[in-house]
Amino acid sequence: MKRQLLFAAVLVIGFNASAQFTKSEKVLSGNISFNTNKNVSTNATTTQENKISNFLLNTNIGWVKSEKRISGFRIGYYNNISKPNNGETKSTVNNISLGIFDQKIKSLNNSLFGFFETSFNGSYSWNKNFNYNLIPNKATYNGYGINANASVGLGYRINKHFIADATLSNLLAVYYTHTYPINTSTISTNKNDSFSISSSLSSFSLNNVAIGFRYVFQ
């Protein structure tokens, strides 16, 4: 009986599933965020404050190649400023990234679909450190990186133009970064290369789940 019910459910999903996208449609998505916080630590003689601010802007544009595939590119910008109050090192990080992505679409019913995304991205960063207590006291360094990752998610077609989706990012991610000094003084900024492989499945967190919207147009 259970097998018959399961088979019937599969048939219902199969017959009700229809294409979520049509060829020549375009899909636009992105996000913007800004936050600032202050970390305070106190001991017997001093109180240390560290103000941190972050700004993030991402934009994705995709072209529907078929009812089962969307391909496109993305561009992003990130800024981080960490500013202590007690003469320790102030740091500023800027990063711009550009990448391509490809999504495989699987319709589940008339409005719901799943997707599997692969992407490849490159980035360039320029950063500064400044220490109030040292003379000379500046260091400037640049860097670049590449990464490839895979993600899965679910999308819901609200109407002709809007889609809500949830994505489990970094299902598998591979990163390589290289940083090198431009101008250094007493602050050490040696050349550095790093390579890493990670997966969000090894330590599942809500931080790896992104909720968003897409706008579909011709």
Secondary structure, DSSP 8 states (H G I E B T S, - for coil): -HHHHHHHHHHHHHHH---S--TT-EEEEEEEEEEEEEEEEE-SS-EEEEEEEEEEEEEEEEEEEETTEEEEEEEEEEEEEEEESSS-EEEEEEEEEEEEEEEEEEE-SSSEEEEEEEEEEEEEEEEEEEETTSSS-EEEEEEEEEEEEEEEEEEEE-SSSEEEEEEEEEEEEEEEEEEEEEE-SSS----EEEEEEE-TTTT--GGGEEEEEEEEE-
